[in-house]
Amino acid sequence: MKSVATTDSASAVTDHATRSQDVRVDSLNPLVRQVNAVYLRHVESRSLLPADQLADRVGQRVVVFLRHDRIRVFTVVHGDSAGMADFVSLSNVQFHVDAAARQQSNAGAGPLPNTRTVHAFLTGRLEFLGDEGSLPCENAWQPVVYHPLHHDAFMLAESNRPVWSAASAKLAPGRLKVWVPRSMAVVQGDTDDSNLTEFPR
């Protein structure tokens, strides 16, 4: 039987961990803070929705990022809802890497169970999501990569040029997970995501 002191000690550790997570989330800019808070809440409560329960979000603007535990490849966040899918298609896409959250994640000081922080993500209009789909054709689509230790932006894999937006994107399982049309016009230049304050709708 556990002593009262042991129980109180365990409770204190849990409370401290929760407060530490809150501090780590609160230090982020508004959009990144909301994405991390929503995702963390669903991870902790094991309430991430399967792809078929996110069907009513098609046509809405969402946030998409790589899952931290790989049960499914991607997380899709819309408002207070979060789900998971292996295949996602977006239109009117923006690519985001938040500098402060990236630094926090690389330092292993993030709020997620793996001590990382969601800091690199796509926003766009959800066109499709599911756990089955087809891989992009390499003749029509080019891969996009992001390496948190080396890049401060998403990069076109073949030219090593930064990409900030695209008319559409396909996300699929595999070594290369994010694809944009080869015919796309790459938007060059730096973007300041510190002003991201609104969740996409």
N, C-alpha and C positions, 0 to 999 in steps of 0.2 A: 504493500500500500504506500502510495506517495505521501510524503509529508506536506503539510500546508506550506512550509518554507520552499520546498521544491516546486510546488504548483505556482506559488507566487513568483518564484524566480523565472520559471518558464513563461509565465504571463508577462513579466516585465521585459523579457527578451523579445517576445512577440510584439509587444507594444512599441519597443524601441525600433525594431525592424520596420514596422508599419510607418512610424514617424520618419524614419530615414528614407523610405520610399517616397513618402509625401514630399519631403524636402527636395529629393532628386527630381521629381516630376514638377514641382512648383517653380524650379529654377529655369524651366524651359519657356520658349516663346509660346503664345497662346495656342496656335494650331498644333504644334508639336506636343505641347503639354496635354491637349485634349486627346490626341491620337494615342499617346502613351497611356493616359489614364483609362480610356475606354478599353484599350487592348488588355492592359494589366488586370482590370476588373473582370473581364471575361475569361482570361487565362486562369486567374485565381479561383473563380467560381465554376470553372469547366463548363462555360455556357456559350462557347463559340458556336455559331450556327453552321450547319452543313450547307453546302452550295444550294441545294434545292429549296432551302428556306430563305434564301436571299433573292429568289427570282423576282420578287416585287421591287427590288432596288434597280433593276435594269432600267436605263433611261435617266437615272439619277447620277449626280456627281459624287464620286467616292474617293477614298484614299486606299491605295494598294501597296503592300510591302511584303518582303520575304519573311516567312514565319521563323520564329526563333527555335522551334523544336522539330520542324519538318514533318509533323504528322500529316499535314497537307502543305503544299508548297507555298501558297500565298494567303495573306490575310486581307480581307476587304472590310473597310470600316465606313459606315454611313451613320452620321448622328451618334446615337448611343448604342447602335448595334454593331456587332463585329462577327464575321464568319470566316470560313476558310474554303479554298478551292484550289484545284490543280491547274485549271485553265481559266484565264481571264482575258477579255478583250475590252479595250478602252478607245474612245475617240476624244479629240480635243485635249490632248495629254500635256501635262506639265511635269517636269522632272525636278525634284527637290532634294537638296542635301543641306541640312541645318548644321552650321559650323559648331555651335556650342554643344548640341546634342551629340554630334560626331565625336567631339573631344571627350565628352563624358563617357560615351560608349567605348571608345578606344582605350580609355583608362580603366575600364571594368568597374565603373562607378554608377552604372545605370540602374533603373528600377525593376527591370525584368528579372525573372528567376535565373537567367544566365549572366546577370550583371551588365547586360547591354541596354542600349536605348534605341528605340525606333527613331531614326534620324534621316534615312534615305528612303524616299517613297515617291510614288506617282499619284497625281490627281487627274481625274478625267471622268468623262461620261461612261458609265458602265453599259457595254453593249452585249456582253455574254460572260457567263461564268458557269463552271461545271467541273466535275471530277473526271470527265472524259472529253477528249477533243483531239484535234490534229495538230502536229507540230508545224510551225511556219515553213513555207518553201523558201530555201535560201536564195533562189533566183529573184524573188520578189521582196524578201525581207532581210534586213541586216541586224546583227546582234548588238545589243547595248550591254555594257558591263559596268560594275561599280565595285571597287576594292577599298574598303574604309581606311586601311592603313596607308594607301598610296594615292587615292583620288579624293578631291573635294567636290566632284561633280560626276554625274553619269557620263560615260564615254562611249562613243562608237568604237566597237572592238577592232574593226579593220583599219581605221584611220587614226585612232587614239585622239579624236577630237571631241570636245564636250558637246553634249546635247541637252537643251533646256526645254524643248517642246517638240511635239510631233502631231500630225493630224490623227494618227492612230497608233496603237501599240498592241502587241500580242504577248501574253505572258504564259509560259508553258514549262513543264518539268524538263530537266536536262542540265547539262553543264552550262549552257547558255540559256538563260531564262527569260530575257526581255528582248523583244524584237520590234523594230520600226520599219516602215516602208523604205525601200531603196530609193524611191523617187522623192522622198521627203526633202524639204529645205531645212537645213540645220540652222537653228538660231544660235549664233555665237554671242559671246559676251558673258559677263559675270551677272549673277542675280543675288540680291540680298534677301534671303529668306527670313531675316530677323523681323520683317514687317508682316509676316504671315499671321494674321490674327483671326481669320474667319474660316470655319469649317466649310468645305465645298458643299454646295446644295444643288 
